[in-house]
């Protein structure tokens, strides 16, 4: 499944590169993440985000961008011995993620964006105060989500990117297996802070 997923991704990226008007670049940053539904509130798990993108100019006001990112997600709770709390938890989820982003150029400096994102899980690890869990519950191999955010141009080729995104299908069931209406399990939630550098553009 993951090989098919990556083949489709790179085939789609190749289509962008043959477009008449495209731009390409790299982006890197940090994420604050949490798992909605694990009873631990807060974007306390930090992660690294890095990758590249190709963008197609649709009109004077709209672009379409395809990104390929390495994305660290998960959840964290630190122990607090000063308050007699010795319980800790750490969940690491590593993904290769493909956002397809429609971008609205509001002005020369500000761009707003939204779109779907698909990710393939390439690794996971759970720990508590006793160490690595020997029999963790499995996560789904594919994640589907939605994102929204904005870019702020800092200088000619460098922009700051702020995003919020959330999976729209559970990445794992609740421990009890219960579900209620739209709450069918655990979901990834992400705040992304990144720098994006555009290094080439073709207008021919």
C-alpha positions as CSV (number, residue, x, y, z in Angstrom):
1,X,0.0,0.0,0.0
2,X,2.7,2.5,0.9
3,X,4.6,1.8,-2.4
4,X,1.5,2.4,-4.4
5,X,0.8,5.6,-2.4
6,X,4.3,6.9,-3.1
7,X,4.2,6.0,-6.8
8,X,0.9,8.0,-7.2
9,X,2.4,10.9,-5.3
10,X,5.5,11.2,-7.5
11,X,3.5,10.7,-10.7
12,X,1.3,13.5,-9.7
13,X,4.3,15.7,-8.8
14,X,5.8,15.0,-12.2
15,X,2.7,16.4,-13.8
16,X,3.3,19.7,-12.0
17,X,6.8,19.9,-13.3
18,X,5.6,19.8,-16.9
19,X,3.1,22.7,-16.3
20,X,3.7,25.9,-18.2
21,X,3.8,28.1,-15.1
22,X,5.2,26.5,-12.0
23,X,7.4,27.4,-9.0
24,X,9.3,25.1,-6.7
25,X,10.9,25.4,-3.3
26,X,11.6,23.9,0.1
27,X,10.1,24.3,3.5
28,X,11.1,23.4,7.0
29,X,9.8,24.1,10.5
30,X,8.4,22.7,13.7
31,X,5.0,21.4,14.7
32,X,3.0,21.3,17.9
33,X,0.8,18.2,17.9
34,X,-1.7,16.4,20.0
35,X,-4.0,13.4,19.7
36,X,-7.7,14.4,20.0
37,X,-9.4,11.7,22.0
38,X,-6.5,10.5,24.2
39,X,-7.6,12.5,27.2
40,X,-4.4,14.6,27.1
41,X,-5.1,18.2,26.2
42,X,-2.6,20.6,24.6
43,X,-0.2,20.7,21.6
44,X,2.6,19.4,23.8
45,X,4.4,17.1,21.4
46,X,7.0,19.0,19.3
47,X,8.1,17.6,15.9
48,X,10.1,18.4,12.8
49,X,8.5,19.1,9.4
50,X,10.7,19.3,6.2
51,X,10.2,18.8,2.5
52,X,9.6,20.4,-0.8
53,X,6.8,21.6,-3.0
54,X,5.8,22.5,-6.5
55,X,3.2,25.1,-7.3
56,X,1.1,25.8,-10.3
57,X,-0.2,29.3,-11.0
58,X,-3.9,29.0,-11.8
59,X,-4.6,32.8,-12.1
60,X,-3.4,36.1,-10.9
61,X,-5.1,35.4,-7.5
62,X,-4.9,31.6,-7.1
63,X,-2.1,29.0,-7.0
64,X,-2.3,25.2,-6.5
65,X,0.6,23.6,-4.6
66,X,1.6,20.0,-4.1
67,X,3.9,19.3,-1.1
68,X,5.9,16.3,-0.1
69,X,6.8,16.5,3.6
70,X,8.4,14.4,6.4
71,X,6.1,15.1,9.3
72,X,6.5,14.1,13.0
73,X,3.3,14.0,15.1
74,X,2.1,12.5,18.3
75,X,1.2,13.3,21.9
76,X,3.1,14.0,25.1
77,X,2.5,14.3,28.8
78,X,5.4,15.0,31.2
79,X,5.5,13.9,34.8
80,X,5.4,16.5,37.5
81,X,7.0,15.2,40.7
82,X,6.5,18.5,42.5
83,X,2.7,17.8,42.3
84,X,3.1,14.1,43.0
85,X,2.3,13.3,39.4
86,X,4.7,10.6,38.2
87,X,2.7,9.6,35.1
88,X,4.3,10.3,31.8
89,X,3.4,9.4,28.2
90,X,5.0,9.9,24.8
91,X,3.7,9.0,21.4
92,X,5.8,9.4,18.3
93,X,4.2,9.1,14.8
94,X,6.3,9.6,11.7
95,X,4.6,10.3,8.4
96,X,5.4,11.1,4.7
97,X,2.6,13.6,4.0
98,X,1.2,15.1,0.8
99,X,-0.9,18.2,1.1
100,X,-2.7,19.5,-2.0
101,X,-3.2,23.2,-1.2
102,X,-5.3,25.9,-2.9
103,X,-3.7,29.3,-2.2
104,X,-5.5,32.6,-2.4
105,X,-3.1,35.6,-2.9
106,X,-5.0,38.1,-0.8
107,X,-2.2,40.7,-1.3
108,X,1.4,40.9,-2.3
109,X,2.4,39.9,1.3
110,X,-0.5,37.7,2.6
111,X,-1.7,34.4,1.2
112,X,-4.5,32.2,2.6
113,X,-4.6,28.5,2.0
114,X,-6.7,25.4,2.5
115,X,-6.9,21.8,1.2
116,X,-6.8,18.1,1.8
117,X,-3.8,16.2,3.0
118,X,-2.9,12.5,2.8
119,X,-0.2,10.8,4.8
120,X,1.5,7.4,5.0
121,X,2.6,6.2,8.4
122,X,6.2,5.0,8.4
123,X,6.9,4.6,12.1
124,X,5.3,4.8,15.5
125,X,6.5,4.4,19.1
126,X,4.7,4.7,22.5
127,X,6.3,5.1,25.9
128,X,5.1,5.6,29.4
129,X,6.9,6.1,32.7
130,X,8.0,2.5,32.6
131,X,9.5,2.6,29.1
132,X,8.4,1.5,25.6
133,X,5.1,-0.2,25.4
134,X,5.6,-3.8,24.4
135,X,2.1,-4.3,22.8
136,X,0.9,-0.9,21.6
137,X,-2.4,-0.6,19.7
138,X,-1.9,-0.2,16.0
139,X,-2.4,3.0,14.1
140,X,-3.9,3.2,10.6
141,X,-1.3,3.2,7.8
142,X,-3.0,6.0,5.9
143,X,-4.2,9.4,7.4
144,X,-6.6,11.7,5.6
145,X,-7.0,15.3,6.8
146,X,-7.8,18.9,6.1
147,X,-5.7,22.0,6.6
148,X,-6.1,25.7,6.7
149,X,-3.5,28.5,7.1
150,X,-1.7,31.5,5.8
151,X,1.7,32.6,4.5
152,X,3.4,35.9,5.1
153,X,6.1,37.0,2.7
154,X,9.2,38.1,4.7
155,X,11.4,38.9,1.7
156,X,11.2,38.3,-2.0
157,X,11.7,34.5,-1.9
158,X,11.1,33.7,1.8
159,X,7.8,33.3,3.6
160,X,6.5,32.3,7.0
161,X,3.8,29.6,7.0
162,X,1.3,29.0,9.8
163,X,-1.2,26.1,9.5
164,X,-3.8,24.2,11.5
165,X,-4.7,20.7,10.3
166,X,-6.7,17.8,11.6
167,X,-7.3,14.2,10.4
168,X,-10.9,13.7,9.3
169,X,-10.9,10.0,9.9
170,X,-9.6,8.4,13.1
171,X,-5.9,7.4,13.1
172,X,-6.7,4.9,15.8
173,X,-9.8,3.6,17.6
174,X,-10.5,4.6,21.2
175,X,-9.2,2.2,23.8
176,X,-12.7,1.1,24.6
177,X,-13.7,0.8,20.9
178,X,-16.6,3.1,21.5
179,X,-17.7,5.9,19.1
180,X,-20.3,8.6,19.3
181,X,-21.6,10.5,16.2
182,X,-18.5,12.3,14.8
183,X,-16.2,11.1,17.6
184,X,-15.2,7.7,16.2
185,X,-11.7,7.5,17.6
186,X,-8.4,9.4,18.0
187,X,-7.4,12.1,15.6
188,X,-4.2,13.9,14.8
189,X,-4.2,17.7,15.4
190,X,-1.3,19.9,14.3
191,X,-0.1,23.5,14.5
192,X,2.6,24.1,12.0
193,X,5.2,26.9,12.0
194,X,7.5,26.8,9.0
195,X,9.7,28.8,6.7
196,X,9.2,28.4,2.9
197,X,11.8,29.3,0.3
198,X,11.1,29.5,-3.4
199,X,14.2,28.8,-5.4
200,X,12.9,28.4,-9.0
201,X,10.2,29.7,-11.2
202,X,9.3,29.0,-14.8
203,X,7.2,31.4,-16.7
204,X,7.8,30.1,-20.2
